Each structure stands twice: as structure tokens, then as C-alpha cells.
């Protein structure tokens, strides 16, 4: 049976409150043994920890998401190292930059992002990075603030940017968007990525695959991502499952 690692699942959010147990059963039946569950904002940290405590395959990460910038405050940032000292955290995340939303103050985004990169470096934890229309800015920050590596999730950049991230110890996350026929650039990039240069993800409940448009995404749908990645790379799904899972397990020490 396939052993899959969903490296980006917001399994703690309220979209799963009504049927979380059933969704988890479907995920396991699909071969998803592990889910990395990154935080969004401080008020959700305890709930995320509680959800992840229910199953050994649910792996927590804590951080402050750039899209929710206006809900964060300096006290949240200051609290992060202490929280992690007292709670299991396999990574710092979800952190990053979002240049798509003009209402998000760029300077403040950089403050939160770079401060959390410093925390990741100090704690020697991987970082889970959101980089929407901001891949070059993220690369620039990662060159200045050396960390142990991590994942740039929902990657939509160029082959050159992927190579630069790989050289910095970062894998690129490949999820639902790759399943769309219009994603031709992503398909070209995927063909060039080394086997240890990418991992699979769903971003559940968001970013559903092309056959699940308009519906709540869930970790079991990672099999659709796997199928498309196998076809694009002309490799056996079993091989891709094996090496992407190995890459993720090594990154997070699982």
C-alpha cells in the first residue's frame, strides 16, 4: 500500500469540525500516513495542538500566516518561542509573504516573516513558507537568514527559482494546482525537479484538484495530485510516493 505524506493540510480548521474523524479515515484509506498541519494565527494554536494530539500521524507546526497579518500583534510573535518550548512543533509555519493582497502592509509582512525565520534558525526547525507572488523576495530573505530548510508550499514559480530554493535547503510543495491543464509552466518545472526537490501536499480544505473544483479539499485527494505528477514526470506513482514521502520524513524527522 502507498505511504503518502501530505505536507500541508489545515486539518484543524472549522471546515472539518463536523466530520474530522471520517475525513481522517478516508485519508488513511488513501494511504496518507502523515499530515503536517501548519498554524494560521495564535488564537488557533491550542485547537491545532488538540487536534494533532488525537492521532500520531497529525504533525503540528506553529507560526503566524501572512494573509492574517491584521490579526497578529507583536505579543503573538514574542509568544511563539515559548509556545514551542512547551508544545511539540515539527516546523515553524505557516509563515511567509503575500504580495497578491494589496491591503497587506509589505514592511509589516517582512517583519513577521523574518522574525519567524530567525526563530526557525535558532530552534533548528524547518520553515513552512507561503510565497504568493513573492518568491524572489522569499529567496532573498532565505539567503540572508540561513535556516535548516523547509518547504515553499503551493509553489508556482520558475524552474530557476525552484533550483535556488533547493540549493537553500527548501523543497517545493506540489498540490492541486498541478492537476489543471492550464498549469503548463508548472508542468514544465515539475519535469525538471530532482527527486529530492519537491514534496506533495493538498492545502486542504483549499486548492482542490481539477476533478474536485468548488468542493472542500481533503487529504485523501492527494492521490489525485500523485496521479497527475506521475503522468507529467512519466514515472510510476509508487516511486513518486516512496521518494516524496522519504523526503518529507527526513525533513521533519519523522
N, C-alpha and C positions, 0 to 999 in steps of 0.2 A: 504494500500500500504506500502511496505517496506520503511523504512527510513535508508539509509546507509551513512556511513561516511568514505570516502577514506582518510586515514590519511597520505598518501604520494603520491602526484601527482605533477609532474613537469609541470603543465599545462601552465606555462608561456614560455616554451622554443619554439624555432622556428619550431619544428616538428608540432606544432599546429597552426602556423600563418595562413595557408591557409584556415582552416575550423574550427577555435576555437569555433565559435558560434554554429555550427552544432554539434560538439563534446559535448558541454555543454548541448544542447537539448537532445542528446542521454543519457547523464549521468543522467539528471533529470528524463527522462522517465524510466530509470532503477531503480530509487529510490535513487540516490546519491544526497542527500540534501547538503552535505558539502564536501569540499576538503581542506585539509591542503596542502599548496603549499610552499615547502621549497626552499630557495635560494641555488645557487651554488657558485657564485663569486660576488664581489662588483659591477662590471660593469653591472650585471643583476638586481640589486636591484630595480632601478627605473622602469624598464619594468615589473618586478614582481608586484610591487605596483600598476602600472597602470592596469594590467590585473585583479588583485584582486578587484580593485575599481569598476569593471563593474558588479559584482554580489555579493550579500550578502553571498552566500554560498561558495565563494572562500576566503580562510583564509590564510593570508601571514605569513611566518616565514623568518627571515633573519639570515644569517650566511655565513661561508666560508667552502666549501666542501673539504675534504682531498684529493680527487682524483685530484683536480685542484690546488694543493699545489703550483705548479711552476708559477701560475698566480697571487698568493696572495703576498702582501707585508705588512710590519708592519703597514703602514698607513691605510690599509684596516681594520686591526684588531682594530686599535685605533679609527677608524670612526664608528664602529658598535654601541657602546652605544649611541652616539649622533644621529645616524640614527634612532634607535629605539625610542629615546625620541621624535622624530618628525614624526614618521610613525607607524601606527598600526602594531603590531607583536605579534602573539599568542604564539610564541615559538622562541628559538634560534636554527637555523638549516639551512641547513644540516651540521652537524659537525661530527667529529669522527676520526677514524683511519682505514687505509687500508694497511694491511701487504701483500696483494696479489701482488701489483705492486712494484717490487724491485727498480724501479727508484725513488720512493718517499722517501725522507730522513725521517727516523723514528724520530730523535730528533726534527726536524722542525715540523713534524706532531703533536708530543706531545705538542710542544709549542702552536700551534694554537688551538688544541683541548682543552687543559687545560685552556688556557686563555679564551676561549669562555664558558667553564663550569663555570668559575668564574663570567663571565658576566651574565650567566643564574641564578646563585645563587644570585647575587646582585640585579637583576631585578625581581627575583622570577618568572621566566618564565620556562616552560618545555623545555627540550632539545630534538632535533630530531637527533639521532645518527646513523651514518654509522659505522659498525664494521665488515669489511670483513677480516676474518682470524685473528681477533684481539679482540675477545670477552673477553678473560681473561684480556687483557690489559685495555680494557674499564671498566670492573668491578673494577679493581684495582684503576683506576682513580676516578671512582664514589664513591668508599669508602673513598677516601681522600678528595674529593671536593663534599660536600653534596649539592644537589640541590633539587628542589621541585619535581623532577621526570621527566618523559618524555617517549619516545619510542626508543627502539633499533630496527630500521627498517630492513626489509629483514632478519629476524633472521634465522640463520642456525646452532645454537649451540645445546648444550645438554640440557636435562631436568634439570640437576643440575644448569647449567648456567642460564637458564630461571628462576629458583627459586631464585637464587641470585639476578638477576635483579629485579624481582618482589619485593623482600624484600627491595630493594633500591628505590622503587617507580617507576620503569620502566616497561612499558608494552612491549611485543614483537610484532613486526609487521609481519603479515602473509599475503603473497601475492601470485603471480603467481607460484613461485617455488613449493608450496604445491600441486599444481594440477598435478604434474608429478608422474607417478607410481614409478619411481626410488627413489623418496624422502622418503624412508621408515623411516629413522631416524626422519625426521621432522614430519612424521605422528605419530610416537610413542610419540614424545614430545607434539604434539598438543593434543593428548588424555589426557595427564596429566595436562595440563594447567588449572588453575582455570578460572572461567568465567570472572573475572575482571583482568586476567593476560595477555590478548592479544587483539589486535585490527586488523582490516582489512585494506589492502592497495593495490594499484596497482603498484606504482613506474612508472606510465605512463610518458613517452612513452616507457619505458624499461620493462623488465621482463614480457613478455606476458605469459598468461596461456597456458596449453598444447594444447588446441584447436586453438590457435592463434599464433603458432610459426612462427617466421620470419616476423611478421607484427607489425605495430605500436600499442603498447598497449594504452588503453584509459580508463578513469574512469568507463565507463559503464561496462567494463569487470570485475569489482569487483563482479558482480553477479556469475561469474564462480568460483571465489575464495570462495564465500559464499557457493555455492552448494557443492564443494569438502570438505570444512571444516565441513559442516553439515553431510555429509556421513561419514567422518573419526571419528567424535565425536559422531555419532549416536544421533543427536539432530535435532530438527526442524529448518529449515532455518530462519523462522520467529523469533524464540527465539534467535538465534545467532545474527541476525540483530539487535534485540532490545538491547541485553546486550552489544554488542561491540560498538554500537552507543552511548549508555549511558556512557560507559567507556570513549570513546573519547570526548564526550561533557563535561563530568566532568573534564577531564584532561585539556582541553583548555578553559574551562569556557564559552562554547557556549550555 
